């Protein structure tokens, strides 16, 4: 701020603003890059205390997610308030008013590139400024702390053909995730980190009698052609195309520790009954049975319903 005020061009403009009628003749000002970055952080609410955004903890209980719209008038007032510290006279106020649009545009362009800068990725030269409507979500859950690489993907429609640009994705607390979108998404996917495959089992419906019951969906571990062709890794289907579950045996003690040897035998027996491999599974086949893809949780917003209604009417 101080370096910008001392710029000779700004001093000349201040002298030109001797009367309100001269405001329209004031030439434009190229704001320093550092000021554009500062405006971007402010416009993306990075400098705003989280207590101002969620004033009461009861508004964001544990294991909850809140979607919201960002009021652009509030952002403009925030920036005006930040600039107010440099307004010492009516001339300063008039100077700020004359360049308010340029300041806003500079902040918008910097906001578009802010995430690319943080990720060390070069932003596109023609990156458009954020949409007139900015939305977001805030999530409080142990999932945030348990999966540091949690991904948020937003789309403009239910086909997932076009992504909604992420403007901000931050963990503002160990278990709180704060996200800003450029526009109104129709679908929002919350995804586990996809960096690598992992082993796992599916928990059955929770209840007093099934609190510690898990299942693995049986897969073929060989490739077969003929009347019932399948490839290695395909799920075994029975009846009306239903997957075949195999209960996961646990060791005694109530610590949810898998009895791997018993599970290996159970999977082998299940395949043998259906004409697959016989006997205990070798390690490579055991890996095929236990591998799981990253989980994805999808949220549908009001926009998805509106788009569906407009499509059905067409």
C-alpha positions, 0 to 999 in steps of 0.5 A, a space after each residue: 500500500 505505501 509503495 503504491 501511494 508513493 508512485 509518481 503516477 498516483 501523486 499526479 492523479 491525486 492532484 488531478 482530483 481537485 474537483 469531482 468533475 475531473 474524476 472521469 478524466 483520471 487515467 487508469 492505474 496498473 496495480 502491482 502484482 503483489 497488490 493483486 495477490 493480496 486482493 485475491 486472498 481477501 476476495 477468497 476469504 483467506 484473511 477473514 477469521 473463521 469465526 466470522 464465517 461460522 460464528 457459532 459452532 452449532 452451525 457446523 456440528 461434527 460430521 456435517 457439511 454446509 453449502 453456501 452462496 457468497 454475497 458479492 456485495 459483502 466481498 466488495 464491502 470487505 475490500 472497501 473496508 481494507 482500503 479505508 485505512 488509506 483514505 485520509 480526505 475526500 480526495 482519497 475517497 474520490 480517487 478510490 471511487 474512480 478506480 474501484 472497478 479496476 481494483 475489483 477486476 484486478 482482484 478477480 483476475 488474481 483470484 482465478 490464478 491464485 490456486 494455480 500459483 499455490 499448486 505451482 502450476 502455470 495459470 492459463 493466460 486467458 483464464 477468465 475471472 470468476 463467475 458472477 456467482 461464487 458458491 462453496 462448502 464447508 465440511 467438518 468431519 474426521 474424514 478431513 483429518 484422516 485423508 489429507 489428500 481428500 479431493 473435491 470435484 464439482 460439475 455443471 450437470 449430472 453428466 460430469 462433462 464440465 468441471 466447475 473451477 475450484 477457487 479455494 480448497 483449504 483445511 482451515 482446521 484439522 477436521 474442517 475443509 473450506 472450499 470455494 467454487 467459481 459458479 453454482 455446481 450441479 454435482 459435488 463429488 467428495 473422493 478419497 485420495 486416488 494415489 494408490 490402490 488399497 485393500 478393504 472390505 464392505 461393512 454390512 448394515 450397522 446394528 447391535 448384531 452386525 456391528 463388526 461384520 464385514 464382507 468382500 464381494 467375490 471376484 474371478 481370478 482367472 479369464 474364461 471364454 465360452 457360455 459364461 465368459 469373464 475376465 480376471 477381476 470381474 465380480 462373480 454374479 449370481 441370480 439376477 446379477 447380484 454380487 456374491 458376498 463372502 463374510 470376513 472372519 475376524 480374530 477374537 478379542 473384539 479389535 476388528 483384526 482380520 483372520 487373513 488365513 481364514 479369509 483366504 480359505 473362505 474366498 478359495 472355497 467360494 470360488 471352488 464351489 462356482 467352478 473357479 480356482 480350487 484350494 487356498 488362494 495364492 497371494 496374487 489372487 488374494 490381492 485381486 479379491 481384496 483390492 478396492 477403488 477409492 470411495 466417492 460420495 456425491 451430493 446433488 444440489 438444487 441446480 441439478 434439479 433445475 437442469 433436470 426439470 428444464 430438460 424434461 420440459 424441452 
